[in-house]
Amino acid sequence: MNLSTLQIPVEKTAHSRLADVDFSNLPFGKVHTDHMFVCTFKDGSWQDPKVMPYQALSLDPSAKVFHYGQAIFEGMKAYKDTEGGVWLFRPEENQKRLNISAKRLAIPEVPKGIFMEGLKTLIQVDQEWIPRSEGSSLYVRPFIFASGQGFHASPADEYMFIIACSPSGAYFSGKLGVRIEEKYSRAANGGVGYAKAGGNYAGQFYPTQLAVADGYQQVIWTDDNAHEFIEEAGAMNIFVRIGDTLLTSPTSDRILDGVTRKSILRLAEAGNIPTEVRKISVKELIEAEQNGSLKEMFGSGTAAVISPISSFGYQGRRYELPELENSYAAKFKKQITDIQYNRAEDPFGWRYPVK
């Protein structure tokens, strides 16, 4: 697919809903822009890419997504700077990861040209929907699901690739209290934990509800074998600061290779912050809290960017983290958002213009 010659047809909506939106009060992901990008896979190839008015879908009850869970997605954001320029943040990383997920779930991979040109065309058409207030952005959700019909337990023969957008405010407000999970697992070795598969998130909801009922906002997932090592925080990668050293778990079959995670590691390297990518045991975490060397914990991800953790629970006890004036979490969040909103130089080439 030639990226420079692919032209995406655009059918514009007859009635924009933009004037009806209260941009000062945006819930996360519940307001949708006027258009969406759609491409279908059938007869062995992706075809008919187009931007069209946002609308409901009609699917046969036997569509395989309902029965065998072939569904994957990505999360991205588009930003507008003070001059009206529109930017994405490392979109090619999302394109690559979507296809990693697709391969694991036996879904046909999407050509880079279709992904990138469809993405840019949609954002150009709906760029007036990008909010400008601090902390707000246009959340972008590319996703693929099995639309092919039949009850036979096998990969579908037809799929839909859609990109939809939602102007949104901040994902989380304030700091998080998290509970270390001792029973349930998010993913297992050899499974699909490293893919952004819809079922991964469905399986998280119940244990998270239990943590919320216990007074926490999220779960810290642990390894599936002995629940000895911390791995992720809710739907985010997790970072721990012990002394001046920044720790994070290595990616694996169970842990998502987060774009924000990779960006933080690169920023830490550039800032000469000592970093270790290794397993982090619950025992080590508690010992660090008790001897005063545990300085901070935070989650990272596209939606929240960085979410500081104020406390964690384990075996019925709650451990409080100290308040820091110059936290790594605040430092990295400012560095990343300054690049995203075109407020600072981008020495890494992460900022992607939408023209």
Secondary structure in CASP SS format (residue, H / E / C, confidence):
PFRMAT SS
TARGET T0000
AUTHOR 0000-0000-0000
METHOD secondary structure of the structure
MODEL  1
M C 1.00
N C 1.00
L C 1.00
S C 1.00
T C 1.00
L C 1.00
Q C 1.00
I C 1.00
P C 1.00
V E 1.00
E C 1.00
K C 1.00
T C 1.00
A C 1.00
H C 1.00
S C 1.00
R C 1.00
L H 1.00
A H 1.00
D H 1.00
V C 1.00
D C 1.00
F C 1.00
S C 1.00
N C 1.00
L C 1.00
P C 1.00
F C 1.00
G C 1.00
K C 1.00
V C 1.00
H C 1.00
T C 1.00
D C 1.00
H E 1.00
M E 1.00
F E 1.00
V E 1.00
C E 1.00
T E 1.00
F E 1.00
K E 1.00
D C 1.00
G C 1.00
S E 1.00
W E 1.00
Q E 1.00
D E 1.00
P E 1.00
K E 1.00
V E 1.00
M E 1.00
P E 1.00
Y C 1.00
Q C 1.00
A C 1.00
L C 1.00
S C 1.00
L C 1.00
D C 1.00
P C 1.00
S C 1.00
A E 1.00
K C 1.00
V H 1.00
F H 1.00
H H 1.00
Y H 1.00
G C 1.00
Q C 1.00
A E 1.00
I E 1.00
F E 1.00
E C 1.00
G C 1.00
M E 1.00
K E 1.00
A E 1.00
Y E 1.00
K E 1.00
D C 1.00
T C 1.00
E C 1.00
G C 1.00
G C 1.00
V E 1.00
W E 1.00
L E 1.00
F E 1.00
R C 1.00
P H 1.00
E H 1.00
E H 1.00
N H 1.00
Q H 1.00
K H 1.00
R H 1.00
L H 1.00
N H 1.00
I H 1.00
S H 1.00
A H 1.00
K H 1.00
R H 1.00
L C 1.00
A C 1.00
I C 1.00
P C 1.00
E C 1.00
V C 1.00
P C 1.00
K H 1.00
G H 1.00
I H 1.00
F H 1.00
M H 1.00
E H 1.00
G H 1.00
L H 1.00
K H 1.00
T H 1.00
L H 1.00
I H 1.00
Q H 1.00
V H 1.00
D C 1.00
Q H 1.00
E H 1.00
W H 1.00
I C 1.00
P C 1.00
R C 1.00
S C 1.00
E C 1.00
G C 1.00
S C 1.00
S E 1.00
L E 1.00
Y E 1.00
V E 1.00
R E 1.00
P E 1.00
F E 1.00
I E 1.00
F E 1.00
A E 1.00
S C 1.00
G C 1.00
Q E 1.00
G C 1.00
F C 1.00
H C 1.00
A C 1.00
S C 1.00
P C 1.00
A C 1.00
D C 1.00
E C 1.00
Y E 1.00
M E 1.00
F E 1.00
I E 1.00
I E 1.00
A E 1.00
C E 1.00
S E 1.00
P E 1.00
S E 1.00
G C 1.00
A C 1.00
Y C 1.00
F C 1.00
S C 1.00
G C 1.00
K C 1.00
L E 1.00
G E 1.00
V E 1.00
R E 1.00
I E 1.00
E C 1.00
E C 1.00
K C 1.00
Y C 1.00
S C 1.00
R C 1.00
A C 1.00
A C 1.00
N C 1.00
G C 1.00
G C 1.00
V C 1.00
G C 1.00
Y C 1.00
A C 1.00
K C 1.00
A E 1.00
G H 1.00
G H 1.00
N H 1.00
Y H 1.00
A H 1.00
G H 1.00
Q H 1.00
F H 1.00
Y H 1.00
P H 1.00
T H 1.00
Q H 1.00
L H 1.00
A H 1.00
V H 1.00
A H 1.00
D C 1.00
G C 1.00
Y C 1.00
Q C 1.00
Q E 1.00
V E 1.00
I E 1.00
W E 1.00
T E 1.00
D C 1.00
D C 1.00
N C 1.00
A C 1.00
H C 1.00
E C 1.00
F E 1.00
I E 1.00
E E 1.00
E E 1.00
A E 1.00
G C 1.00
A C 1.00
M E 1.00
N E 1.00
I E 1.00
F E 1.00
V E 1.00
R E 1.00
I E 1.00
G C 1.00
D C 1.00
T E 1.00
L E 1.00
L E 1.00
T E 1.00
S C 1.00
P C 1.00
T C 1.00
S C 1.00
D C 1.00
R C 1.00
I C 1.00
L C 1.00
D C 1.00
G C 1.00
V H 1.00
T H 1.00
R H 1.00
K H 1.00
S H 1.00
I H 1.00
L H 1.00
R H 1.00
L H 1.00
A H 1.00
E H 1.00
A H 1.00
G C 1.00
N C 1.00
I C 1.00
P C 1.00
T E 1.00
E E 1.00
V E 1.00
R C 1.00
K C 1.00
I E 1.00
S E 1.00
V H 1.00
K H 1.00
E H 1.00
L H 1.00
I H 1.00
E H 1.00
A H 1.00
E H 1.00
Q H 1.00
N H 1.00
G C 1.00
S C 1.00
L E 1.00
K E 1.00
E E 1.00
M E 1.00
F E 1.00
G E 1.00
S E 1.00
G E 1.00
T C 1.00
A C 1.00
A C 1.00
V E 1.00
I E 1.00
S E 1.00
P E 1.00
I E 1.00
S E 1.00
S E 1.00
F E 1.00
G E 1.00
Y E 1.00
Q C 1.00
G C 1.00
R E 1.00
R E 1.00
Y E 1.00
E E 1.00
L C 1.00
P C 1.00
E C 1.00
L C 1.00
E C 1.00
N C 1.00
S C 1.00
Y H 1.00
A H 1.00
A H 1.00
K H 1.00
F H 1.00
K H 1.00
K H 1.00
Q H 1.00
I H 1.00
T H 1.00
D H 1.00
I H 1.00
Q H 1.00
Y C 1.00
N C 1.00
R C 1.00
A C 1.00
E C 1.00
D C 1.00
P C 1.00
F C 1.00
G C 1.00
W C 1.00
R E 1.00
Y E 1.00
P E 1.00
V C 1.00
K C 1.00
END
